[in-house]
Amino acid sequence: MNKPTAEVIQVPNMLKLKVGGRGGIDMAAIAKAEAALKSLSGNFAQWLDDEITKLEAARQGVRADGLTAVTVETLYLRAHDLKGLGATYEFPLITRLAASLCKLIDDPATRLSAPMFLVDAHIDAIKACVRDSIKTDEHPVGRALSHELEGRVAEYLAG
């Protein structure tokens, strides 16, 4: 009986090559990036205020024109930006609250019926966190806000 012959082909690990060649992740590059981010941290408060202003403008658009496909999409995009930026700007609680707001108005098929009082509660909570420097859910007010808003969104979405 003849043994079948086989050829093993080694495919190069492209991910490994992209993240630092043979040695893995370049820790010097990470340290450099962290230092650059830290040098920008003095701007975080202003940038966060700018994002809150955009969110408030989106809310005012909804109040002026109602929940329309355009106004709620703008509101969603502003909330989504804060969801991504909150932790970067040293406010992980804002990331959590903005994620809850995004969840509330995420589905284009149902977002036009989202209860405005709940949208307002999220935006007011985000603004209060910035105003009072409540950065995490370890703060008792932050914990209460996040649990209450997330619970209300879950209730609403459950029908």
Chimera marker file (.cmm) of the C-alpha trace (Angstrom):
<marker_set name="trace">
<marker id="1" x="0.000" y="0.000" z="0.000" r="1" g="1" b="0" radius="0.5"/>
<marker id="2" x="1.366" y="3.383" z="-0.970" r="1" g="1" b="0" radius="0.5"/>
<marker id="3" x="1.266" y="6.140" z="1.565" r="1" g="1" b="0" radius="0.5"/>
<marker id="4" x="-0.323" y="9.304" z="0.223" r="1" g="1" b="0" radius="0.5"/>
<marker id="5" x="2.019" y="12.252" z="0.158" r="1" g="1" b="0" radius="0.5"/>
<marker id="6" x="0.997" y="15.563" z="1.565" r="1" g="1" b="0" radius="0.5"/>
<marker id="7" x="2.413" y="19.007" z="1.340" r="1" g="1" b="0" radius="0.5"/>
<marker id="8" x="1.979" y="21.410" z="4.236" r="1" g="1" b="0" radius="0.5"/>
<marker id="9" x="1.737" y="25.037" z="3.218" r="1" g="1" b="0" radius="0.5"/>
<marker id="10" x="2.547" y="27.595" z="5.890" r="1" g="1" b="0" radius="0.5"/>
<marker id="11" x="0.465" y="30.723" z="5.400" r="1" g="1" b="0" radius="0.5"/>
<marker id="12" x="2.118" y="33.845" z="6.758" r="1" g="1" b="0" radius="0.5"/>
<marker id="13" x="0.388" y="35.344" z="9.799" r="1" g="1" b="0" radius="0.5"/>
<marker id="14" x="-0.522" y="38.732" z="8.340" r="1" g="1" b="0" radius="0.5"/>
<marker id="15" x="-2.089" y="39.975" z="11.580" r="1" g="1" b="0" radius="0.5"/>
<marker id="16" x="1.122" y="39.305" z="13.460" r="1" g="1" b="0" radius="0.5"/>
<marker id="17" x="3.074" y="41.173" z="10.802" r="1" g="1" b="0" radius="0.5"/>
<marker id="18" x="0.703" y="44.151" z="10.967" r="1" g="1" b="0" radius="0.5"/>
<marker id="19" x="0.846" y="44.521" z="14.758" r="1" g="1" b="0" radius="0.5"/>
<marker id="20" x="4.569" y="44.452" z="15.186" r="1" g="1" b="0" radius="0.5"/>
<marker id="21" x="6.257" y="41.768" z="13.193" r="1" g="1" b="0" radius="0.5"/>
<marker id="22" x="7.741" y="38.851" z="15.002" r="1" g="1" b="0" radius="0.5"/>
<marker id="23" x="8.026" y="40.465" z="18.421" r="1" g="1" b="0" radius="0.5"/>
<marker id="24" x="4.357" y="41.337" z="18.906" r="1" g="1" b="0" radius="0.5"/>
<marker id="25" x="3.070" y="44.760" z="19.818" r="1" g="1" b="0" radius="0.5"/>
<marker id="26" x="5.535" y="47.637" z="19.828" r="1" g="1" b="0" radius="0.5"/>
<marker id="27" x="5.335" y="48.867" z="23.415" r="1" g="1" b="0" radius="0.5"/>
<marker id="28" x="7.365" y="51.980" z="22.594" r="1" g="1" b="0" radius="0.5"/>
<marker id="29" x="4.737" y="53.004" z="20.045" r="1" g="1" b="0" radius="0.5"/>
<marker id="30" x="1.976" y="52.450" z="22.603" r="1" g="1" b="0" radius="0.5"/>
<marker id="31" x="3.844" y="54.527" z="25.185" r="1" g="1" b="0" radius="0.5"/>
<marker id="32" x="4.311" y="57.284" z="22.618" r="1" g="1" b="0" radius="0.5"/>
<marker id="33" x="0.590" y="57.246" z="21.765" r="1" g="1" b="0" radius="0.5"/>
<marker id="34" x="-0.366" y="57.351" z="25.441" r="1" g="1" b="0" radius="0.5"/>
<marker id="35" x="1.963" y="60.299" z="26.002" r="1" g="1" b="0" radius="0.5"/>
<marker id="36" x="0.433" y="62.122" z="23.045" r="1" g="1" b="0" radius="0.5"/>
<marker id="37" x="-3.068" y="61.486" z="24.401" r="1" g="1" b="0" radius="0.5"/>
<marker id="38" x="-2.024" y="62.700" z="27.836" r="1" g="1" b="0" radius="0.5"/>
<marker id="39" x="-0.633" y="65.902" z="26.334" r="1" g="1" b="0" radius="0.5"/>
<marker id="40" x="-4.046" y="66.531" z="24.770" r="1" g="1" b="0" radius="0.5"/>
<marker id="41" x="-5.975" y="65.857" z="27.965" r="1" g="1" b="0" radius="0.5"/>
<marker id="42" x="-5.999" y="69.557" z="28.825" r="1" g="1" b="0" radius="0.5"/>
<marker id="43" x="-8.367" y="70.002" z="25.885" r="1" g="1" b="0" radius="0.5"/>
<marker id="44" x="-10.782" y="67.270" z="26.967" r="1" g="1" b="0" radius="0.5"/>
<marker id="45" x="-13.089" y="69.562" z="28.950" r="1" g="1" b="0" radius="0.5"/>
<marker id="46" x="-13.550" y="71.933" z="26.019" r="1" g="1" b="0" radius="0.5"/>
<marker id="47" x="-14.020" y="69.110" z="23.537" r="1" g="1" b="0" radius="0.5"/>
<marker id="48" x="-16.567" y="67.450" z="25.810" r="1" g="1" b="0" radius="0.5"/>
<marker id="49" x="-18.436" y="70.751" z="26.176" r="1" g="1" b="0" radius="0.5"/>
<marker id="50" x="-18.473" y="71.032" z="22.371" r="1" g="1" b="0" radius="0.5"/>
<marker id="51" x="-19.983" y="67.535" z="22.078" r="1" g="1" b="0" radius="0.5"/>
<marker id="52" x="-22.604" y="68.342" z="24.735" r="1" g="1" b="0" radius="0.5"/>
<marker id="53" x="-23.488" y="71.531" z="22.830" r="1" g="1" b="0" radius="0.5"/>
<marker id="54" x="-24.005" y="69.466" z="19.663" r="1" g="1" b="0" radius="0.5"/>
<marker id="55" x="-26.193" y="66.995" z="21.581" r="1" g="1" b="0" radius="0.5"/>
<marker id="56" x="-28.272" y="69.842" z="23.005" r="1" g="1" b="0" radius="0.5"/>
<marker id="57" x="-28.634" y="71.381" z="19.528" r="1" g="1" b="0" radius="0.5"/>
<marker id="58" x="-29.885" y="68.008" z="18.253" r="1" g="1" b="0" radius="0.5"/>
<marker id="59" x="-32.432" y="67.906" z="21.086" r="1" g="1" b="0" radius="0.5"/>
<marker id="60" x="-33.578" y="71.423" z="20.221" r="1" g="1" b="0" radius="0.5"/>
<marker id="61" x="-33.990" y="70.279" z="16.618" r="1" g="1" b="0" radius="0.5"/>
<marker id="62" x="-36.309" y="67.523" z="17.809" r="1" g="1" b="0" radius="0.5"/>
<marker id="63" x="-38.263" y="69.979" z="19.947" r="1" g="1" b="0" radius="0.5"/>
<marker id="64" x="-38.616" y="72.410" z="17.051" r="1" g="1" b="0" radius="0.5"/>
<marker id="65" x="-39.452" y="69.928" z="14.295" r="1" g="1" b="0" radius="0.5"/>
<marker id="66" x="-40.605" y="66.850" z="16.208" r="1" g="1" b="0" radius="0.5"/>
<marker id="67" x="-39.181" y="63.352" z="15.986" r="1" g="1" b="0" radius="0.5"/>
<marker id="68" x="-38.559" y="63.002" z="12.277" r="1" g="1" b="0" radius="0.5"/>
<marker id="69" x="-36.200" y="60.720" z="10.415" r="1" g="1" b="0" radius="0.5"/>
<marker id="70" x="-33.735" y="63.610" z="10.086" r="1" g="1" b="0" radius="0.5"/>
<marker id="71" x="-33.929" y="65.000" z="13.636" r="1" g="1" b="0" radius="0.5"/>
<marker id="72" x="-33.723" y="61.639" z="15.360" r="1" g="1" b="0" radius="0.5"/>
<marker id="73" x="-30.827" y="60.557" z="13.123" r="1" g="1" b="0" radius="0.5"/>
<marker id="74" x="-28.947" y="63.722" z="14.112" r="1" g="1" b="0" radius="0.5"/>
<marker id="75" x="-29.720" y="63.043" z="17.758" r="1" g="1" b="0" radius="0.5"/>
<marker id="76" x="-28.585" y="59.435" z="17.379" r="1" g="1" b="0" radius="0.5"/>
<marker id="77" x="-25.298" y="60.472" z="15.757" r="1" g="1" b="0" radius="0.5"/>
<marker id="78" x="-24.560" y="62.985" z="18.530" r="1" g="1" b="0" radius="0.5"/>
<marker id="79" x="-25.289" y="60.359" z="21.195" r="1" g="1" b="0" radius="0.5"/>
<marker id="80" x="-23.185" y="57.815" z="19.315" r="1" g="1" b="0" radius="0.5"/>
<marker id="81" x="-20.249" y="60.242" z="19.212" r="1" g="1" b="0" radius="0.5"/>
<marker id="82" x="-20.488" y="60.718" z="22.983" r="1" g="1" b="0" radius="0.5"/>
<marker id="83" x="-20.718" y="56.971" z="23.456" r="1" g="1" b="0" radius="0.5"/>
<marker id="84" x="-17.345" y="56.697" z="21.759" r="1" g="1" b="0" radius="0.5"/>
<marker id="85" x="-15.732" y="59.759" z="23.299" r="1" g="1" b="0" radius="0.5"/>
<marker id="86" x="-16.930" y="59.763" z="26.900" r="1" g="1" b="0" radius="0.5"/>
<marker id="87" x="-14.285" y="57.402" z="28.235" r="1" g="1" b="0" radius="0.5"/>
<marker id="88" x="-11.582" y="59.049" z="26.133" r="1" g="1" b="0" radius="0.5"/>
<marker id="89" x="-12.505" y="62.369" z="27.722" r="1" g="1" b="0" radius="0.5"/>
<marker id="90" x="-12.248" y="60.694" z="31.148" r="1" g="1" b="0" radius="0.5"/>
<marker id="91" x="-16.016" y="60.343" z="31.661" r="1" g="1" b="0" radius="0.5"/>
<marker id="92" x="-16.793" y="56.627" z="31.275" r="1" g="1" b="0" radius="0.5"/>
<marker id="93" x="-20.234" y="57.280" z="32.780" r="1" g="1" b="0" radius="0.5"/>
<marker id="94" x="-21.079" y="59.488" z="29.800" r="1" g="1" b="0" radius="0.5"/>
<marker id="95" x="-20.128" y="56.611" z="27.523" r="1" g="1" b="0" radius="0.5"/>
<marker id="96" x="-22.558" y="54.392" z="29.436" r="1" g="1" b="0" radius="0.5"/>
<marker id="97" x="-25.409" y="56.937" z="29.433" r="1" g="1" b="0" radius="0.5"/>
<marker id="98" x="-24.918" y="57.756" z="25.757" r="1" g="1" b="0" radius="0.5"/>
<marker id="99" x="-24.933" y="54.013" z="24.980" r="1" g="1" b="0" radius="0.5"/>
<marker id="100" x="-28.281" y="53.743" z="26.760" r="1" g="1" b="0" radius="0.5"/>
<marker id="101" x="-29.646" y="56.648" z="24.706" r="1" g="1" b="0" radius="0.5"/>
<marker id="102" x="-28.333" y="55.036" z="21.523" r="1" g="1" b="0" radius="0.5"/>
<marker id="103" x="-30.046" y="51.784" z="22.458" r="1" g="1" b="0" radius="0.5"/>
<marker id="104" x="-33.321" y="53.666" z="22.941" r="1" g="1" b="0" radius="0.5"/>
<marker id="105" x="-33.236" y="55.220" z="19.458" r="1" g="1" b="0" radius="0.5"/>
<marker id="106" x="-31.086" y="52.677" z="17.633" r="1" g="1" b="0" radius="0.5"/>
<marker id="107" x="-33.740" y="50.953" z="15.529" r="1" g="1" b="0" radius="0.5"/>
<marker id="108" x="-34.815" y="53.174" z="12.612" r="1" g="1" b="0" radius="0.5"/>
<marker id="109" x="-38.129" y="51.300" z="12.472" r="1" g="1" b="0" radius="0.5"/>
<marker id="110" x="-39.130" y="52.324" z="16.019" r="1" g="1" b="0" radius="0.5"/>
<marker id="111" x="-37.045" y="55.389" z="16.841" r="1" g="1" b="0" radius="0.5"/>
<marker id="112" x="-39.762" y="57.858" z="15.828" r="1" g="1" b="0" radius="0.5"/>
<marker id="113" x="-41.948" y="56.580" z="18.659" r="1" g="1" b="0" radius="0.5"/>
<marker id="114" x="-39.272" y="56.847" z="21.362" r="1" g="1" b="0" radius="0.5"/>
<marker id="115" x="-40.629" y="58.604" z="24.452" r="1" g="1" b="0" radius="0.5"/>
<marker id="116" x="-39.213" y="62.116" z="24.476" r="1" g="1" b="0" radius="0.5"/>
<marker id="117" x="-39.206" y="62.251" z="28.281" r="1" g="1" b="0" radius="0.5"/>
<marker id="118" x="-36.721" y="59.381" z="28.272" r="1" g="1" b="0" radius="0.5"/>
<marker id="119" x="-34.563" y="61.026" z="25.613" r="1" g="1" b="0" radius="0.5"/>
<marker id="120" x="-34.590" y="64.221" z="27.701" r="1" g="1" b="0" radius="0.5"/>
<marker id="121" x="-33.708" y="62.305" z="30.856" r="1" g="1" b="0" radius="0.5"/>
<marker id="122" x="-30.614" y="60.858" z="29.170" r="1" g="1" b="0" radius="0.5"/>
<marker id="123" x="-29.456" y="64.215" z="27.849" r="1" g="1" b="0" radius="0.5"/>
<marker id="124" x="-30.095" y="65.936" z="31.180" r="1" g="1" b="0" radius="0.5"/>
<marker id="125" x="-28.185" y="63.173" z="32.985" r="1" g="1" b="0" radius="0.5"/>
<marker id="126" x="-25.215" y="63.541" z="30.626" r="1" g="1" b="0" radius="0.5"/>
<marker id="127" x="-25.187" y="67.303" z="31.157" r="1" g="1" b="0" radius="0.5"/>
<marker id="128" x="-25.442" y="66.881" z="34.938" r="1" g="1" b="0" radius="0.5"/>
<marker id="129" x="-22.499" y="64.483" z="34.947" r="1" g="1" b="0" radius="0.5"/>
<marker id="130" x="-20.327" y="67.050" z="33.191" r="1" g="1" b="0" radius="0.5"/>
<marker id="131" x="-21.585" y="69.911" z="35.354" r="1" g="1" b="0" radius="0.5"/>
<marker id="132" x="-20.975" y="68.025" z="38.613" r="1" g="1" b="0" radius="0.5"/>
<marker id="133" x="-17.899" y="66.099" z="37.422" r="1" g="1" b="0" radius="0.5"/>
<marker id="134" x="-19.530" y="62.702" z="37.966" r="1" g="1" b="0" radius="0.5"/>
<marker id="135" x="-17.227" y="60.544" z="35.906" r="1" g="1" b="0" radius="0.5"/>
<marker id="136" x="-18.034" y="56.945" z="36.828" r="1" g="1" b="0" radius="0.5"/>
<marker id="137" x="-20.830" y="54.762" z="38.124" r="1" g="1" b="0" radius="0.5"/>
<marker id="138" x="-18.809" y="54.360" z="41.322" r="1" g="1" b="0" radius="0.5"/>
<marker id="139" x="-20.280" y="57.732" z="42.310" r="1" g="1" b="0" radius="0.5"/>
<marker id="140" x="-23.676" y="57.084" z="43.975" r="1" g="1" b="0" radius="0.5"/>
<marker id="141" x="-25.488" y="59.563" z="41.713" r="1" g="1" b="0" radius="0.5"/>
<marker id="142" x="-23.792" y="58.080" z="38.648" r="1" g="1" b="0" radius="0.5"/>
<marker id="143" x="-24.808" y="54.586" z="39.707" r="1" g="1" b="0" radius="0.5"/>
<marker id="144" x="-28.421" y="55.651" z="40.309" r="1" g="1" b="0" radius="0.5"/>
<marker id="145" x="-28.648" y="57.499" z="36.979" r="1" g="1" b="0" radius="0.5"/>
<marker id="146" x="-27.209" y="54.666" z="34.926" r="1" g="1" b="0" radius="0.5"/>
<marker id="147" x="-29.301" y="51.940" z="36.573" r="1" g="1" b="0" radius="0.5"/>
<marker id="148" x="-32.525" y="53.939" z="36.334" r="1" g="1" b="0" radius="0.5"/>
<marker id="149" x="-32.074" y="55.018" z="32.718" r="1" g="1" b="0" radius="0.5"/>
<marker id="150" x="-30.914" y="51.610" z="31.520" r="1" g="1" b="0" radius="0.5"/>
<marker id="151" x="-33.835" y="49.999" z="33.339" r="1" g="1" b="0" radius="0.5"/>
<marker id="152" x="-36.337" y="52.376" z="31.754" r="1" g="1" b="0" radius="0.5"/>
<marker id="153" x="-34.884" y="51.757" z="28.289" r="1" g="1" b="0" radius="0.5"/>
<marker id="154" x="-35.072" y="47.984" z="28.833" r="1" g="1" b="0" radius="0.5"/>
<marker id="155" x="-38.704" y="48.314" z="29.980" r="1" g="1" b="0" radius="0.5"/>
<marker id="156" x="-39.620" y="50.440" z="26.981" r="1" g="1" b="0" radius="0.5"/>
<marker id="157" x="-37.900" y="48.143" z="24.479" r="1" g="1" b="0" radius="0.5"/>
<marker id="158" x="-39.515" y="45.059" z="26.035" r="1" g="1" b="0" radius="0.5"/>
<marker id="159" x="-42.862" y="46.628" z="25.222" r="1" g="1" b="0" radius="0.5"/>
<link id1="1" id2="2" r="1" g="1" b="0" radius="0.2"/>
<link id1="2" id2="3" r="1" g="1" b="0" radius="0.2"/>
<link id1="3" id2="4" r="1" g="1" b="0" radius="0.2"/>
<link id1="4" id2="5" r="1" g="1" b="0" radius="0.2"/>
<link id1="5" id2="6" r="1" g="1" b="0" radius="0.2"/>
<link id1="6" id2="7" r="1" g="1" b="0" radius="0.2"/>
<link id1="7" id2="8" r="1" g="1" b="0" radius="0.2"/>
<link id1="8" id2="9" r="1" g="1" b="0" radius="0.2"/>
<link id1="9" id2="10" r="1" g="1" b="0" radius="0.2"/>
<link id1="10" id2="11" r="1" g="1" b="0" radius="0.2"/>
<link id1="11" id2="12" r="1" g="1" b="0" radius="0.2"/>
<link id1="12" id2="13" r="1" g="1" b="0" radius="0.2"/>
<link id1="13" id2="14" r="1" g="1" b="0" radius="0.2"/>
<link id1="14" id2="15" r="1" g="1" b="0" radius="0.2"/>
<link id1="15" id2="16" r="1" g="1" b="0" radius="0.2"/>
<link id1="16" id2="17" r="1" g="1" b="0" radius="0.2"/>
<link id1="17" id2="18" r="1" g="1" b="0" radius="0.2"/>
<link id1="18" id2="19" r="1" g="1" b="0" radius="0.2"/>
<link id1="19" id2="20" r="1" g="1" b="0" radius="0.2"/>
<link id1="20" id2="21" r="1" g="1" b="0" radius="0.2"/>
<link id1="21" id2="22" r="1" g="1" b="0" radius="0.2"/>
<link id1="22" id2="23" r="1" g="1" b="0" radius="0.2"/>
<link id1="23" id2="24" r="1" g="1" b="0" radius="0.2"/>
<link id1="24" id2="25" r="1" g="1" b="0" radius="0.2"/>
<link id1="25" id2="26" r="1" g="1" b="0" radius="0.2"/>
<link id1="26" id2="27" r="1" g="1" b="0" radius="0.2"/>
<link id1="27" id2="28" r="1" g="1" b="0" radius="0.2"/>
<link id1="28" id2="29" r="1" g="1" b="0" radius="0.2"/>
<link id1="29" id2="30" r="1" g="1" b="0" radius="0.2"/>
<link id1="30" id2="31" r="1" g="1" b="0" radius="0.2"/>
<link id1="31" id2="32" r="1" g="1" b="0" radius="0.2"/>
<link id1="32" id2="33" r="1" g="1" b="0" radius="0.2"/>
<link id1="33" id2="34" r="1" g="1" b="0" radius="0.2"/>
<link id1="34" id2="35" r="1" g="1" b="0" radius="0.2"/>
<link id1="35" id2="36" r="1" g="1" b="0" radius="0.2"/>
<link id1="36" id2="37" r="1" g="1" b="0" radius="0.2"/>
<link id1="37" id2="38" r="1" g="1" b="0" radius="0.2"/>
<link id1="38" id2="39" r="1" g="1" b="0" radius="0.2"/>
<link id1="39" id2="40" r="1" g="1" b="0" radius="0.2"/>
<link id1="40" id2="41" r="1" g="1" b="0" radius="0.2"/>
<link id1="41" id2="42" r="1" g="1" b="0" radius="0.2"/>
<link id1="42" id2="43" r="1" g="1" b="0" radius="0.2"/>
<link id1="43" id2="44" r="1" g="1" b="0" radius="0.2"/>
<link id1="44" id2="45" r="1" g="1" b="0" radius="0.2"/>
<link id1="45" id2="46" r="1" g="1" b="0" radius="0.2"/>
<link id1="46" id2="47" r="1" g="1" b="0" radius="0.2"/>
<link id1="47" id2="48" r="1" g="1" b="0" radius="0.2"/>
<link id1="48" id2="49" r="1" g="1" b="0" radius="0.2"/>
<link id1="49" id2="50" r="1" g="1" b="0" radius="0.2"/>
<link id1="50" id2="51" r="1" g="1" b="0" radius="0.2"/>
<link id1="51" id2="52" r="1" g="1" b="0" radius="0.2"/>
<link id1="52" id2="53" r="1" g="1" b="0" radius="0.2"/>
<link id1="53" id2="54" r="1" g="1" b="0" radius="0.2"/>
<link id1="54" id2="55" r="1" g="1" b="0" radius="0.2"/>
<link id1="55" id2="56" r="1" g="1" b="0" radius="0.2"/>
<link id1="56" id2="57" r="1" g="1" b="0" radius="0.2"/>
<link id1="57" id2="58" r="1" g="1" b="0" radius="0.2"/>
<link id1="58" id2="59" r="1" g="1" b="0" radius="0.2"/>
<link id1="59" id2="60" r="1" g="1" b="0" radius="0.2"/>
<link id1="60" id2="61" r="1" g="1" b="0" radius="0.2"/>
<link id1="61" id2="62" r="1" g="1" b="0" radius="0.2"/>
<link id1="62" id2="63" r="1" g="1" b="0" radius="0.2"/>
<link id1="63" id2="64" r="1" g="1" b="0" radius="0.2"/>
<link id1="64" id2="65" r="1" g="1" b="0" radius="0.2"/>
<link id1="65" id2="66" r="1" g="1" b="0" radius="0.2"/>
<link id1="66" id2="67" r="1" g="1" b="0" radius="0.2"/>
<link id1="67" id2="68" r="1" g="1" b="0" radius="0.2"/>
<link id1="68" id2="69" r="1" g="1" b="0" radius="0.2"/>
<link id1="69" id2="70" r="1" g="1" b="0" radius="0.2"/>
<link id1="70" id2="71" r="1" g="1" b="0" radius="0.2"/>
<link id1="71" id2="72" r="1" g="1" b="0" radius="0.2"/>
<link id1="72" id2="73" r="1" g="1" b="0" radius="0.2"/>
<link id1="73" id2="74" r="1" g="1" b="0" radius="0.2"/>
<link id1="74" id2="75" r="1" g="1" b="0" radius="0.2"/>
<link id1="75" id2="76" r="1" g="1" b="0" radius="0.2"/>
<link id1="76" id2="77" r="1" g="1" b="0" radius="0.2"/>
<link id1="77" id2="78" r="1" g="1" b="0" radius="0.2"/>
<link id1="78" id2="79" r="1" g="1" b="0" radius="0.2"/>
<link id1="79" id2="80" r="1" g="1" b="0" radius="0.2"/>
<link id1="80" id2="81" r="1" g="1" b="0" radius="0.2"/>
<link id1="81" id2="82" r="1" g="1" b="0" radius="0.2"/>
<link id1="82" id2="83" r="1" g="1" b="0" radius="0.2"/>
<link id1="83" id2="84" r="1" g="1" b="0" radius="0.2"/>
<link id1="84" id2="85" r="1" g="1" b="0" radius="0.2"/>
<link id1="85" id2="86" r="1" g="1" b="0" radius="0.2"/>
<link id1="86" id2="87" r="1" g="1" b="0" radius="0.2"/>
<link id1="87" id2="88" r="1" g="1" b="0" radius="0.2"/>
<link id1="88" id2="89" r="1" g="1" b="0" radius="0.2"/>
<link id1="89" id2="90" r="1" g="1" b="0" radius="0.2"/>
<link id1="90" id2="91" r="1" g="1" b="0" radius="0.2"/>
<link id1="91" id2="92" r="1" g="1" b="0" radius="0.2"/>
<link id1="92" id2="93" r="1" g="1" b="0" radius="0.2"/>
<link id1="93" id2="94" r="1" g="1" b="0" radius="0.2"/>
<link id1="94" id2="95" r="1" g="1" b="0" radius="0.2"/>
<link id1="95" id2="96" r="1" g="1" b="0" radius="0.2"/>
<link id1="96" id2="97" r="1" g="1" b="0" radius="0.2"/>
<link id1="97" id2="98" r="1" g="1" b="0" radius="0.2"/>
<link id1="98" id2="99" r="1" g="1" b="0" radius="0.2"/>
<link id1="99" id2="100" r="1" g="1" b="0" radius="0.2"/>
<link id1="100" id2="101" r="1" g="1" b="0" radius="0.2"/>
<link id1="101" id2="102" r="1" g="1" b="0" radius="0.2"/>
<link id1="102" id2="103" r="1" g="1" b="0" radius="0.2"/>
<link id1="103" id2="104" r="1" g="1" b="0" radius="0.2"/>
<link id1="104" id2="105" r="1" g="1" b="0" radius="0.2"/>
<link id1="105" id2="106" r="1" g="1" b="0" radius="0.2"/>
<link id1="106" id2="107" r="1" g="1" b="0" radius="0.2"/>
<link id1="107" id2="108" r="1" g="1" b="0" radius="0.2"/>
<link id1="108" id2="109" r="1" g="1" b="0" radius="0.2"/>
<link id1="109" id2="110" r="1" g="1" b="0" radius="0.2"/>
<link id1="110" id2="111" r="1" g="1" b="0" radius="0.2"/>
<link id1="111" id2="112" r="1" g="1" b="0" radius="0.2"/>
<link id1="112" id2="113" r="1" g="1" b="0" radius="0.2"/>
<link id1="113" id2="114" r="1" g="1" b="0" radius="0.2"/>
<link id1="114" id2="115" r="1" g="1" b="0" radius="0.2"/>
<link id1="115" id2="116" r="1" g="1" b="0" radius="0.2"/>
<link id1="116" id2="117" r="1" g="1" b="0" radius="0.2"/>
<link id1="117" id2="118" r="1" g="1" b="0" radius="0.2"/>
<link id1="118" id2="119" r="1" g="1" b="0" radius="0.2"/>
<link id1="119" id2="120" r="1" g="1" b="0" radius="0.2"/>
<link id1="120" id2="121" r="1" g="1" b="0" radius="0.2"/>
<link id1="121" id2="122" r="1" g="1" b="0" radius="0.2"/>
<link id1="122" id2="123" r="1" g="1" b="0" radius="0.2"/>
<link id1="123" id2="124" r="1" g="1" b="0" radius="0.2"/>
<link id1="124" id2="125" r="1" g="1" b="0" radius="0.2"/>
<link id1="125" id2="126" r="1" g="1" b="0" radius="0.2"/>
<link id1="126" id2="127" r="1" g="1" b="0" radius="0.2"/>
<link id1="127" id2="128" r="1" g="1" b="0" radius="0.2"/>
<link id1="128" id2="129" r="1" g="1" b="0" radius="0.2"/>
<link id1="129" id2="130" r="1" g="1" b="0" radius="0.2"/>
<link id1="130" id2="131" r="1" g="1" b="0" radius="0.2"/>
<link id1="131" id2="132" r="1" g="1" b="0" radius="0.2"/>
<link id1="132" id2="133" r="1" g="1" b="0" radius="0.2"/>
<link id1="133" id2="134" r="1" g="1" b="0" radius="0.2"/>
<link id1="134" id2="135" r="1" g="1" b="0" radius="0.2"/>
<link id1="135" id2="136" r="1" g="1" b="0" radius="0.2"/>
<link id1="136" id2="137" r="1" g="1" b="0" radius="0.2"/>
<link id1="137" id2="138" r="1" g="1" b="0" radius="0.2"/>
<link id1="138" id2="139" r="1" g="1" b="0" radius="0.2"/>
<link id1="139" id2="140" r="1" g="1" b="0" radius="0.2"/>
<link id1="140" id2="141" r="1" g="1" b="0" radius="0.2"/>
<link id1="141" id2="142" r="1" g="1" b="0" radius="0.2"/>
<link id1="142" id2="143" r="1" g="1" b="0" radius="0.2"/>
<link id1="143" id2="144" r="1" g="1" b="0" radius="0.2"/>
<link id1="144" id2="145" r="1" g="1" b="0" radius="0.2"/>
<link id1="145" id2="146" r="1" g="1" b="0" radius="0.2"/>
<link id1="146" id2="147" r="1" g="1" b="0" radius="0.2"/>
<link id1="147" id2="148" r="1" g="1" b="0" radius="0.2"/>
<link id1="148" id2="149" r="1" g="1" b="0" radius="0.2"/>
<link id1="149" id2="150" r="1" g="1" b="0" radius="0.2"/>
<link id1="150" id2="151" r="1" g="1" b="0" radius="0.2"/>
<link id1="151" id2="152" r="1" g="1" b="0" radius="0.2"/>
<link id1="152" id2="153" r="1" g="1" b="0" radius="0.2"/>
<link id1="153" id2="154" r="1" g="1" b="0" radius="0.2"/>
<link id1="154" id2="155" r="1" g="1" b="0" radius="0.2"/>
<link id1="155" id2="156" r="1" g="1" b="0" radius="0.2"/>
<link id1="156" id2="157" r="1" g="1" b="0" radius="0.2"/>
<link id1="157" id2="158" r="1" g="1" b="0" radius="0.2"/>
<link id1="158" id2="159" r="1" g="1" b="0" radius="0.2"/>
</marker_set>
